[in-house]
Amino acid sequence: MAGKNRFLSAVSLLETSNYLLNNGEKQDVDAALRDLETNILALRDGGEIDGVQLSPLRPEFSDDWKEVYDDWLAYRALVDSVTSGTPDASAAMQDVKSANTDMVASSDALVKAIGEFSRRESQNLMALQIVLGGLNIGIHLFMLYLIIKILKPIRSLRNATAEVKKGNLDIAVDQSGSNELHDLADSFNSMVKSLRESTHQLMVSNQKYQEMYDKAPDPYRSINDDGTVIECNWAYVKSLGFEKKEDVLGHSIFEHTADQSLDDMKKSFEEWKRTGTVANREVWMKRKDGSIFPSSISATSIYDEQTGKLIGSNTVIIDESAQYRTRKILEQANEELRNIDRIKDEFINVAAHELRTPVVPIILNAEELAEELKDDTRVNVILRNARRMTRLANDILDVSRIESNTFKVVKASTNIVSMIQDVIEDARARIPEDRPLKIVLDSRLNSKSDENVLMDVGRVDQVLTNLLENAVNSTESGQITVVVEKNGQGFQVSVSDTGKGIDASIQDKLFQKFVTKSDRATGTGLGLYLSKAIVEAHGGKMWAGNNKECKGATFSFSLPASQS
């Protein structure tokens, strides 16, 4: 039953993994859980399982069984949870595996407790046999004492005793004779009956546990301290491609170990002899035909009861071929995804470069036409859209560099106030003359020496330009204020406007790609995403929120001070 619990636990774990990887159905997970629960309840209630009639669990093991069932309930709840939602597959499987391991461990503990009970029963029987042996000696002495007076009854009793010594427990002696002989014959017959019943119970118990061992679905083997297989179940024989136990018993475990795991297996064997423990050790096993398969082995050690010396172990072997194939499929899928990402990055780079190539001469010629044809709307439209195409190509390239971790900034000590003033002048020039909107700078720095910042001036210019462009697009009238001030060991720049503020629908994803809500916005929604990446590349932070005391919003970012 414990072996079947381990097998059904592994099945439920595999079905859960397949479901999370979209390779299985929820009904398969539920079916595996039902089979496991049925097996756990059968361990307590008894009944016929796989052709074997099991007795109900003894009361003294109720607490151990309850621990198994509690772990089962926790495991089932976790599986139901992860299969009902959309969790991260890798993290969810780690939790499910941990709960599965706890359940298997408590099941193994129950089996160990039952084994200890059986051992004690065997010891009691041995003690009984010793007592009976002593009684037998006493009877012989008594027979010698009475042999002259009561030769025939004593001879009969002696012959019966000889039969019992041979193992014949179906014998009884005649109870005729004197009262003493009658009582002695009656006691002898009662003793033989008791011994016969005890022996029968022991045989039934041994047969039951032997059948559990032999019919366990997982391969089991027992070895001595030389690594020789002294017992195994049929699952072990079949997993190695043999037909008879005799083909396996008496052979070394190293004969059943694949060459690639042989050195590790020998090291593990020596470590087991030193420490007495082996748990979840990955080993490649070798079949009769030379084929190999991955497995996980765990062992419980056997000690001599008199000396405490390590004399062997009982080992369970879990075939992990299915998990190995699944892992290989995942590795191949990940490699394919990496190739797809590489092809995507290459395409984006080529497309962006090819997009910029024809736009450059368009801008140059449009700028010349703009000088010749003053205030010509058509030329301005061409120039504005050509510059927009250039910004789009540059933004796409920057996004590609950010996602491939190749985005870099080149820092130099720069006067941040002068840089902000230049960006503000450019932004003012893009405000239509009929819009009552002004941009002001509020510098809260104490001295010229405080104005130096270690930064990539082109990239920070790009950040501030994006923020001012967004502020202008969202503000019909009023004022846009740019504040620069000290913030701990660095600087903080804030852009506040009196516009509509940040729409609640995009508040939580404001700095993600392709997010925009402005009615006047003509960009791709990459500006804030790139701005945040640029600030973080400098070691700073970026945040935003709606103004509390008045309408509008404030976007802020911090930069570390220059190191001199």
Backbone torsions as a table, in degrees:
resi	resn	phi	psi	omega
1	MET	NA	-39.2	179.5
2	ALA	-65.3	-39.6	178.0
3	GLY	-64.7	-39.6	178.5
4	LYS	-67.1	-37.7	174.3
5	ASN	-56.5	-46.1	-179.0
6	ARG	-63.4	-41.5	-179.9
7	PHE	-64.3	-48.6	-178.9
8	LEU	-65.4	-32.9	175.6
9	SER	-62.4	-43.9	179.4
10	ALA	-64.4	-38.3	178.9
11	VAL	-63.5	-45.9	179.9
12	SER	-63.4	-37.7	178.9
13	LEU	-65.0	-41.0	-179.9
14	LEU	-66.8	-43.4	-179.8
15	GLU	-64.0	-38.3	177.4
16	THR	-63.3	-44.6	179.0
17	SER	-60.9	-44.2	179.5
18	ASN	-62.2	-40.1	-179.7
19	TYR	-64.2	-45.9	-178.5
20	LEU	-64.8	-25.8	179.5
21	LEU	-95.6	12.0	178.9
22	ASN	62.7	27.1	177.6
23	ASN	-108.1	5.3	-176.5
24	GLY	-148.7	177.0	-178.5
25	GLU	-110.8	152.9	178.0
26	LYS	-62.2	-34.8	-179.2
27	GLN	-65.2	-30.6	176.8
28	ASP	-67.4	-39.4	176.7
29	VAL	-62.0	-45.2	-178.9
30	ASP	-63.8	-39.8	179.9
31	ALA	-64.1	-41.7	179.0
32	ALA	-64.1	-37.6	179.2
33	LEU	-67.5	-38.0	179.2
34	ARG	-66.0	-42.1	178.1
35	ASP	-60.9	-41.1	-179.3
36	LEU	-65.9	-42.4	-179.8
37	GLU	-65.4	-39.9	177.6
38	THR	-58.7	-43.1	-179.3
39	ASN	-65.5	-40.4	-179.6
40	ILE	-65.7	-41.6	179.5
41	LEU	-68.2	-35.2	178.5
42	ALA	-65.0	-31.4	177.8
43	LEU	-62.5	-32.6	179.5
44	ARG	-85.8	-43.6	-169.7
45	ASP	-91.2	-17.9	-177.8
46	GLY	78.6	-167.3	-178.0
47	GLY	115.3	-174.8	-177.9
48	GLU	-91.8	119.3	179.4
49	ILE	-125.1	118.5	178.6
50	ASP	54.2	39.2	176.9
51	GLY	83.1	1.0	-179.2
52	VAL	-111.4	128.7	178.7
53	GLN	-87.0	115.6	-178.4
54	LEU	-104.2	141.1	175.8
55	SER	-82.4	153.7	175.5
56	PRO	-60.0	153.0	-178.7
57	LEU	-66.5	138.2	179.9
58	ARG	-65.2	149.1	-176.1
59	PRO	-58.3	-32.2	-176.0
60	GLU	-68.9	-11.8	178.8
61	PHE	-102.2	9.7	-176.1
62	SER	-62.3	-43.2	-178.9
63	ASP	-63.7	-40.7	178.4
64	ASP	-63.7	-41.7	179.6
65	TRP	-65.4	-39.2	179.7
66	LYS	-61.4	-37.2	177.4
67	GLU	-62.8	-40.6	176.3
68	VAL	-61.3	-45.1	-176.7
69	TYR	-68.1	-38.2	176.9
70	ASP	-61.4	-43.5	177.0
71	ASP	-62.9	-36.0	177.6
72	TRP	-63.6	-44.7	179.8
73	LEU	-61.4	-41.6	178.8
74	ALA	-64.0	-40.3	-179.6
75	TYR	-66.5	-43.8	-179.5
76	ARG	-63.8	-41.1	179.4
77	ALA	-61.8	-41.3	-179.2
78	LEU	-66.8	-41.7	179.2
79	VAL	-64.3	-44.1	178.1
80	ASP	-59.2	-38.0	-178.3
81	SER	-65.9	-50.1	-175.2
82	VAL	-72.4	-24.3	179.8
83	THR	-90.3	-7.1	178.4
84	SER	-93.9	-19.4	-178.9
85	GLY	-112.2	-158.2	177.8
86	THR	-128.1	65.4	-177.1
87	PRO	-78.9	169.5	169.9
88	ASP	-64.6	122.6	-172.1
89	ALA	-59.9	-44.3	-175.9
90	SER	-65.2	-47.6	-179.6
91	ALA	-65.7	-41.0	179.8
92	ALA	-61.9	-42.1	-179.0
93	MET	-66.0	-33.6	176.6
94	GLN	-60.6	-43.3	179.2
95	ASP	-66.3	-43.8	-179.4
96	VAL	-63.8	-42.7	178.4
97	LYS	-61.3	-40.4	179.7
98	SER	-62.9	-44.4	178.4
99	ALA	-65.4	-38.4	178.2
100	ASN	-63.2	-41.4	179.5
101	THR	-63.2	-40.6	178.2
102	ASP	-61.7	-42.0	-178.4
103	MET	-66.3	-43.8	179.4
104	VAL	-63.9	-39.0	-179.8
105	ALA	-62.9	-43.1	179.4
106	SER	-68.2	-33.8	175.8
107	SER	-64.3	-43.6	177.6
108	ASP	-62.2	-37.1	179.4
109	ALA	-64.4	-38.8	177.4
110	LEU	-63.8	-43.7	179.6
111	VAL	-62.5	-39.8	178.8
112	LYS	-62.7	-40.4	179.5
113	ALA	-64.4	-40.3	177.8
114	ILE	-64.6	-39.8	177.7
115	GLY	-62.3	-40.8	178.1
116	GLU	-63.3	-39.2	178.2
117	PHE	-62.6	-43.7	179.2
118	SER	-62.5	-39.4	179.9
119	ARG	-63.0	-42.1	179.2
120	ARG	-64.4	-38.8	178.0
121	GLU	-61.8	-40.9	179.1
122	SER	-64.3	-39.6	179.1
123	GLN	-63.9	-39.6	178.8
124	ASN	-63.7	-39.8	178.7
125	LEU	-65.0	-39.7	178.1
126	MET	-62.2	-40.7	178.5
127	ALA	-62.7	-39.9	178.3
128	LEU	-62.5	-41.0	179.7
129	GLN	-64.6	-37.6	178.3
130	ILE	-64.1	-43.0	178.3
131	VAL	-61.3	-43.4	179.8
132	LEU	-64.6	-35.6	177.0
133	GLY	-63.0	-41.4	177.1
134	GLY	-64.0	-40.7	178.2
135	LEU	-63.6	-37.9	178.8
136	ASN	-60.4	-41.9	177.3
137	ILE	-62.7	-41.3	178.8
138	GLY	-62.1	-40.2	179.1
139	ILE	-63.1	-40.8	178.1
140	HIS	-61.2	-41.8	178.3
141	LEU	-64.0	-40.1	178.4
142	PHE	-64.5	-37.1	177.6
143	MET	-62.9	-40.6	178.4
144	LEU	-63.3	-35.9	-179.2
145	TYR	-66.9	-38.0	-175.1
146	LEU	-100.6	2.7	-171.3
147	ILE	-58.6	-32.4	-177.2
148	ILE	-72.7	-40.6	-174.6
149	LYS	-82.6	-38.9	-172.1
150	ILE	-129.4	61.2	-171.3
151	LEU	-62.9	-46.3	-173.6
152	LYS	-66.0	-50.9	179.6
153	PRO	-62.1	-36.8	-179.3
154	ILE	-67.4	-39.9	179.5
155	ARG	-62.7	-40.4	178.2
156	SER	-60.8	-45.1	179.0
157	LEU	-65.1	-37.6	179.3
158	ARG	-64.5	-43.7	179.4
159	ASN	-63.5	-38.3	178.8
160	ALA	-64.9	-40.4	178.1
161	THR	-62.5	-39.4	178.6
162	ALA	-61.1	-38.8	179.0
163	GLU	-65.6	-38.7	178.3
164	VAL	-63.2	-39.8	178.9
165	LYS	-62.8	-30.4	178.6
166	LYS	-77.6	-9.7	-179.1
167	GLY	104.5	1.9	179.1
168	ASN	-84.1	104.9	-178.4
169	LEU	-103.0	11.2	179.8
170	ASP	-101.0	28.1	-176.1
171	ILE	-111.0	153.1	174.9
172	ALA	-145.5	152.7	-178.5
173	VAL	-106.7	153.9	178.0
174	ASP	-67.2	135.1	-176.0
175	GLN	-97.7	16.4	177.4
176	SER	-77.2	162.9	179.2
177	GLY	118.3	-165.7	-178.8
178	SER	-66.4	167.6	-179.6
179	ASN	-57.2	-41.6	-179.5
180	GLU	-63.7	-43.6	179.8
181	LEU	-68.7	-35.9	177.8
182	HIS	-62.2	-46.9	179.5
183	ASP	-63.5	-38.7	179.9
184	LEU	-65.3	-43.7	179.0
185	ALA	-62.9	-39.6	179.5
186	ASP	-65.3	-42.3	177.9
187	SER	-63.0	-40.5	-179.9
188	PHE	-63.3	-46.1	179.5
189	ASN	-61.7	-39.6	178.0
190	SER	-64.9	-39.9	179.4
191	MET	-62.3	-45.0	-179.6
192	VAL	-64.2	-39.8	178.6
193	LYS	-62.6	-45.5	178.8
194	SER	-61.6	-42.3	179.6
195	LEU	-65.2	-39.7	179.4
196	ARG	-62.2	-43.7	179.9
197	GLU	-65.9	-42.6	-179.9
198	SER	-64.3	-41.2	179.5
199	THR	-64.9	-39.0	178.8
200	HIS	-63.7	-43.9	178.8
201	GLN	-61.6	-40.6	179.1
202	LEU	-64.9	-41.2	179.1
203	MET	-63.8	-41.8	178.7
204	VAL	-63.2	-43.8	-180.0
205	SER	-62.9	-46.7	180.0
206	ASN	-63.2	-39.4	179.7
207	GLN	-64.8	-40.0	-179.8
208	LYS	-62.4	-48.0	-179.0
209	TYR	-71.5	-30.6	176.5
210	GLN	-67.9	-39.0	177.6
211	GLU	-66.1	-39.7	176.4
212	MET	-60.4	-41.4	179.8
213	TYR	-66.6	-48.2	-175.6
214	ASP	-68.0	-36.0	-174.1
215	LYS	-95.9	6.0	177.1
216	ALA	-60.2	136.1	-178.0
217	PRO	-69.1	-27.9	178.7
218	ASP	-87.7	146.7	177.5
219	PRO	-65.2	131.5	175.2
220	TYR	-124.2	143.9	173.0
221	ARG	-144.7	151.7	174.9
222	SER	-119.7	134.1	-178.0
223	ILE	-127.6	161.5	172.5
224	ASN	-94.2	-174.4	-174.6
225	ASP	-76.5	0.9	173.3
226	ASP	-97.8	-3.1	-178.3
227	GLY	85.6	16.2	178.8
228	THR	-91.3	135.1	179.9
229	VAL	-75.0	118.9	-179.5
230	ILE	-107.2	-14.2	176.0
231	GLU	-161.1	150.5	177.2
232	CYS	-158.9	165.9	176.4
233	ASN	-101.7	174.6	-175.7
234	TRP	-68.5	-29.7	178.1
235	ALA	-62.1	-36.7	178.2
236	TYR	-67.4	-44.0	-179.6
237	VAL	-60.1	-48.7	-176.7
238	LYS	-69.1	-35.3	-179.2
239	SER	-63.2	-25.8	179.6
240	LEU	-95.4	2.3	175.6
241	GLY	83.0	14.6	178.5
242	PHE	-95.5	166.8	-178.6
243	GLU	-110.2	-24.5	-177.4
244	LYS	-128.7	148.3	176.6
245	LYS	-61.6	-32.2	-178.4
246	GLU	-61.9	-22.8	177.9
247	ASP	-74.4	-14.0	-176.4
248	VAL	-112.0	-43.3	-176.5
249	LEU	-62.3	139.6	180.0
250	GLY	87.0	-3.8	179.1
251	HIS	-99.7	156.4	-179.5
252	SER	-77.2	147.0	176.8
253	ILE	-63.4	-23.6	-179.6
254	PHE	-71.6	-21.0	174.8
255	GLU	-70.2	-22.1	-178.1
256	HIS	-101.6	11.3	-178.8
257	THR	-107.9	132.6	179.1
258	ALA	-64.5	152.5	-176.7
259	ASP	-57.3	-38.3	-175.8
260	GLN	-68.6	-18.2	179.1
261	SER	-110.2	3.0	-172.3
262	LEU	-62.9	-46.6	-179.4
263	ASP	-63.2	-44.4	179.6
264	ASP	-64.5	-36.6	-179.9
265	MET	-66.1	-40.5	178.8
266	LYS	-65.2	-40.3	177.2
267	LYS	-64.4	-41.5	179.4
268	SER	-64.8	-37.5	-179.9
269	PHE	-64.0	-43.9	178.5
270	GLU	-66.6	-37.2	178.0
271	GLU	-65.1	-39.7	177.5
272	TRP	-62.4	-39.7	179.9
273	LYS	-66.4	-27.6	178.4
274	ARG	-82.9	-41.9	-171.5
275	THR	-105.8	-22.7	-179.7
276	GLY	78.4	13.8	-178.0
277	THR	-133.4	142.9	171.4
278	VAL	-145.3	127.6	-178.0
279	ALA	-144.1	123.9	173.2
280	ASN	51.0	45.6	179.4
281	ARG	-86.7	127.0	180.0
282	GLU	-80.4	124.0	-178.0
283	VAL	-141.2	137.6	172.3
284	TRP	-89.5	122.3	-179.6
285	MET	-93.5	157.7	-178.8
286	LYS	-120.3	130.5	178.4
287	ARG	-87.1	174.3	179.9
288	LYS	-58.8	-38.8	-177.4
289	ASP	-82.7	3.9	178.1
290	GLY	93.3	-10.9	177.1
291	SER	-70.3	156.8	-175.3
292	ILE	-126.1	159.8	177.1
293	PHE	-151.7	147.8	-179.5
294	PRO	-78.3	147.1	-180.0
295	SER	-149.9	166.7	174.6
296	SER	-124.5	126.5	-176.9
297	ILE	-115.1	142.2	174.1
298	SER	-138.6	143.7	-174.1
299	ALA	-135.9	146.2	169.6
300	THR	-110.9	133.4	-172.8
301	SER	-83.8	152.8	178.1
302	ILE	-114.8	129.8	-177.1
303	TYR	-119.4	148.1	174.1
304	ASP	-67.3	127.3	-175.1
305	GLU	-66.9	-26.9	-178.0
306	GLN	-85.3	-47.5	-173.7
307	THR	-98.5	-18.3	-176.6
308	GLY	77.4	9.0	-178.0
309	LYS	-77.3	142.6	177.0
310	LEU	-70.6	121.8	-176.5
311	ILE	-119.8	-7.1	179.6
312	GLY	170.2	-169.4	179.5
313	SER	-155.3	155.9	169.1
314	ASN	-106.0	125.4	-172.0
315	THR	-121.5	134.3	171.7
316	VAL	-106.7	138.2	-176.2
317	ILE	-121.7	122.5	-180.0
318	ILE	-102.9	120.3	176.7
319	ASP	-73.4	118.8	-177.4
320	GLU	-108.6	27.8	-179.6
321	SER	-60.1	-43.4	-178.8
322	ALA	-63.6	-45.5	178.5
323	GLN	-63.2	-37.0	179.7
324	TYR	-64.8	-44.4	178.5
325	ARG	-63.7	-40.6	178.5
326	THR	-62.2	-42.8	179.2
327	ARG	-62.3	-40.3	178.6
328	LYS	-64.9	-39.6	178.1
329	ILE	-63.1	-42.0	178.6
330	LEU	-64.1	-41.9	178.8
331	GLU	-62.6	-40.7	178.5
332	GLN	-65.9	-41.3	179.0
333	ALA	-63.5	-41.5	178.2
334	ASN	-63.4	-38.7	178.3
335	GLU	-65.1	-39.7	177.9
336	GLU	-65.0	-38.8	177.7
337	LEU	-64.0	-40.0	177.8
338	ARG	-63.3	-38.7	177.7
339	ASN	-65.2	-40.7	178.1
340	ILE	-63.0	-43.1	177.8
341	ASP	-61.1	-41.3	179.9
342	ARG	-64.0	-43.4	179.0
343	ILE	-63.5	-40.0	179.0
344	LYS	-61.9	-46.7	179.9
345	ASP	-61.2	-41.6	179.4
346	GLU	-63.5	-41.1	179.7
347	PHE	-63.9	-44.4	-179.4
348	ILE	-61.5	-43.8	179.8
349	ASN	-61.6	-46.8	-179.4
350	VAL	-64.3	-44.9	-177.9
351	ALA	-63.1	-42.5	-179.1
352	ALA	-65.9	-42.9	178.4
353	HIS	-64.3	-43.3	179.8
354	GLU	-66.9	-30.2	178.2
355	LEU	-69.7	-38.1	-178.7
356	ARG	-73.8	-30.4	-174.0
357	THR	-57.4	-50.4	-179.4
358	PRO	-77.0	-18.4	-176.2
359	VAL	-74.1	-33.2	-177.7
360	VAL	-57.6	-51.8	178.2
361	PRO	-65.5	-29.2	177.6
362	ILE	-63.1	-44.6	-179.4
363	ILE	-64.2	-45.1	-178.8
364	LEU	-60.1	-47.0	-179.6
365	ASN	-69.3	-36.1	179.3
366	ALA	-66.7	-37.2	178.3
367	GLU	-64.6	-39.2	176.8
368	GLU	-64.9	-41.6	178.0
369	LEU	-64.1	-36.6	-179.8
370	ALA	-63.7	-34.4	177.2
371	GLU	-68.4	-37.4	-177.2
372	GLU	-80.0	-39.7	-177.4
373	LEU	-109.0	83.6	-177.6
374	LYS	-60.7	136.0	175.7
375	ASP	58.0	28.3	175.9
376	ASP	-83.9	114.5	-174.8
377	THR	-60.4	-38.1	-177.3
378	ARG	-64.1	-40.9	179.3
379	VAL	-67.0	-41.2	179.5
380	ASN	-62.5	-37.9	177.2
381	VAL	-63.2	-44.6	178.8
382	ILE	-61.2	-46.9	-177.1
383	LEU	-65.1	-42.6	-178.5
384	ARG	-64.5	-43.6	-178.9
385	ASN	-73.8	-30.8	176.7
386	ALA	-67.0	-41.5	177.4
387	ARG	-65.9	-36.0	176.7
388	ARG	-63.0	-39.9	177.2
389	MET	-63.0	-38.4	178.8
390	THR	-65.1	-44.8	178.7
391	ARG	-62.3	-40.2	179.2
392	LEU	-60.9	-46.2	179.9
393	ALA	-62.8	-42.6	178.9
394	ASN	-63.9	-40.6	179.2
395	ASP	-63.7	-42.5	179.3
396	ILE	-61.3	-43.8	178.4
397	LEU	-62.9	-41.0	179.9
398	ASP	-64.7	-42.1	177.9
399	VAL	-60.9	-41.9	179.1
400	SER	-62.2	-41.8	179.7
401	ARG	-66.3	-40.1	179.9
402	ILE	-62.1	-46.2	-176.6
403	GLU	-72.1	-23.2	177.8
404	SER	-97.3	7.7	178.2
405	ASN	60.2	32.1	176.3
406	THR	-113.1	6.1	179.7
407	PHE	-74.5	128.9	-177.7
408	LYS	-134.0	154.9	173.6
409	VAL	-121.0	145.8	178.4
410	VAL	-109.0	107.7	-172.0
411	LYS	-91.8	146.0	172.7
412	ALA	-150.4	151.5	179.9
413	SER	-68.7	121.6	-173.0
414	THR	-135.2	146.0	175.0
415	ASN	-76.7	110.1	-173.2
416	ILE	-70.2	-31.4	-178.8
417	VAL	-67.5	-43.4	179.1
418	SER	-63.1	-42.3	179.8
419	MET	-62.6	-42.6	-179.5
420	ILE	-64.9	-40.5	178.9
421	GLN	-59.8	-41.8	179.5
422	ASP	-64.3	-42.3	179.7
423	VAL	-65.4	-39.5	179.2
424	ILE	-62.5	-42.7	179.3
425	GLU	-59.8	-42.5	178.5
426	ASP	-64.4	-39.9	-179.5
427	ALA	-67.3	-39.7	178.6
428	ARG	-60.5	-36.6	-178.3
429	ALA	-66.5	-21.0	-178.7
430	ARG	-94.1	-1.0	178.3
431	ILE	-83.7	126.8	177.6
432	PRO	-57.9	146.2	-175.7
433	GLU	-65.2	-25.7	-176.5
434	ASP	-86.9	2.8	180.0
435	ARG	-99.2	123.7	-179.9
436	PRO	-77.9	72.1	-175.4
437	LEU	-135.6	130.5	178.7
438	LYS	-127.9	155.7	179.5
439	ILE	-120.0	127.5	-179.0
440	VAL	-125.5	152.0	177.0
441	LEU	-107.8	129.6	177.1
442	ASP	-118.2	94.3	179.8
443	SER	-90.5	123.3	-178.3
444	ARG	-110.5	24.7	178.0
445	LEU	-86.8	144.8	-172.2
446	ASN	-82.4	-31.7	-175.3
447	SER	-149.5	168.8	178.6
448	LYS	-61.6	-35.5	-178.4
449	SER	-66.5	-23.1	179.2
450	ASP	-77.9	-10.1	-171.6
451	GLU	-89.3	-5.1	-178.1
452	ASN	-81.5	129.4	179.8
453	VAL	-130.5	138.4	176.8
454	LEU	-85.2	106.3	-174.3
455	MET	-157.1	165.6	170.5
456	ASP	-88.3	103.5	-170.6
457	VAL	-61.3	-36.4	179.2
458	GLY	-65.2	-40.6	-178.0
459	ARG	-73.1	-41.5	177.5
460	VAL	-67.0	-35.4	172.8
461	ASP	-57.1	-42.8	178.8
462	GLN	-61.9	-42.1	178.8
463	VAL	-61.3	-52.3	-176.8
464	LEU	-65.2	-36.8	176.7
465	THR	-61.5	-42.9	177.5
466	ASN	-60.8	-45.5	-178.5
467	LEU	-63.7	-43.9	179.8
468	LEU	-67.6	-38.4	178.6
469	GLU	-63.5	-42.1	177.1
470	ASN	-63.7	-40.7	-179.6
471	ALA	-64.0	-42.6	179.0
472	VAL	-63.8	-41.4	-178.6
473	ASN	-66.1	-28.9	-175.2
474	SER	-99.8	0.7	-175.3
475	THR	-121.0	117.0	179.2
476	GLU	-75.4	-42.2	-177.6
477	SER	-156.0	166.0	178.8
478	GLY	114.5	-134.9	-172.5
479	GLN	-143.5	141.7	171.2
480	ILE	-111.2	125.2	-175.7
481	THR	-115.5	128.2	176.1
482	VAL	-106.9	117.5	-178.8
483	VAL	-110.1	130.4	173.3
484	VAL	-123.0	131.2	-175.4
485	GLU	-155.1	165.2	176.0
486	LYS	-72.2	143.1	178.6
487	ASN	-140.0	90.2	-176.5
488	GLY	66.1	-120.8	179.2
489	GLN	-92.2	7.4	-177.5
490	GLY	-137.8	-154.5	-177.5
491	PHE	-123.7	154.5	174.5
492	GLN	-130.5	131.1	177.6
493	VAL	-117.3	129.7	-179.5
494	SER	-127.1	139.3	176.7
495	VAL	-118.9	111.6	-178.8
496	SER	-112.0	140.9	178.4
497	ASP	-130.4	174.5	179.2
498	THR	-115.9	32.6	-177.1
499	GLY	-87.2	-147.3	-173.8
500	LYS	-80.0	-16.2	-176.8
501	GLY	85.2	-179.6	-177.4
502	ILE	-87.1	127.3	179.1
503	ASP	-64.3	136.1	-177.5
504	ALA	-61.1	-27.8	-176.5
505	SER	-70.2	-19.2	-178.6
506	ILE	-117.9	6.1	-176.1
507	GLN	-56.6	-46.0	-174.7
508	ASP	-76.9	-18.5	-177.9
509	LYS	-120.0	29.1	-172.9
510	LEU	-59.6	-37.7	-174.4
511	PHE	-99.7	18.8	174.3
512	GLN	-89.9	168.5	-178.7
513	LYS	-70.6	145.0	172.1
514	PHE	62.9	32.2	178.0
515	VAL	-106.2	120.7	178.5
516	THR	-155.7	150.7	-178.9
517	LYS	-139.5	-6.2	-175.0
518	SER	-70.8	140.4	178.8
519	ASP	-68.9	-29.3	-178.2
520	ARG	-93.6	-7.4	-173.7
521	ALA	-63.4	129.2	178.4
522	THR	-117.2	7.0	-178.2
523	GLY	-87.2	-167.3	-176.5
524	THR	-100.6	-2.5	-175.3
525	GLY	82.8	19.7	179.9
526	LEU	-100.8	-11.9	-171.6
527	GLY	-58.5	-52.3	-177.9
528	LEU	-69.3	-35.4	176.8
529	TYR	-60.0	-46.7	179.7
530	LEU	-68.2	-38.9	-178.7
531	SER	-61.8	-44.9	179.2
532	LYS	-62.8	-41.6	179.3
533	ALA	-63.5	-40.1	179.6
534	ILE	-64.4	-44.7	-179.7
535	VAL	-63.2	-43.7	-179.7
536	GLU	-67.2	-30.5	176.2
537	ALA	-66.4	-23.2	176.0
538	HIS	-86.1	-5.1	-176.6
539	GLY	89.9	15.1	-179.4
540	GLY	-107.1	-170.2	180.0
541	LYS	-133.9	158.8	179.4
542	MET	-136.7	139.3	-179.7
543	TRP	-152.1	170.3	-177.6
544	ALA	-156.4	159.3	177.4
545	GLY	-172.1	161.2	177.2
546	ASN	-76.9	147.7	179.1
547	ASN	-70.2	139.7	-176.3
548	LYS	-83.6	-40.9	-172.0
549	GLU	-89.5	-17.1	179.7
550	CYS	-149.5	176.0	-178.3
551	LYS	-76.3	166.9	-179.6
552	GLY	103.6	-175.9	-177.6
553	ALA	-138.7	163.0	177.9
554	THR	-129.4	127.6	174.6
555	PHE	-110.4	131.0	-176.3
556	SER	-132.0	151.9	171.7
557	PHE	-147.2	153.7	-179.4
558	SER	-117.0	150.9	177.1
559	LEU	-135.4	142.7	175.7
560	PRO	-70.4	152.2	178.9
561	ALA	-70.9	156.7	177.4
562	SER	-68.8	146.6	179.4
563	GLN	-100.3	117.9	-178.2
564	SER	-123.3	NA	NA
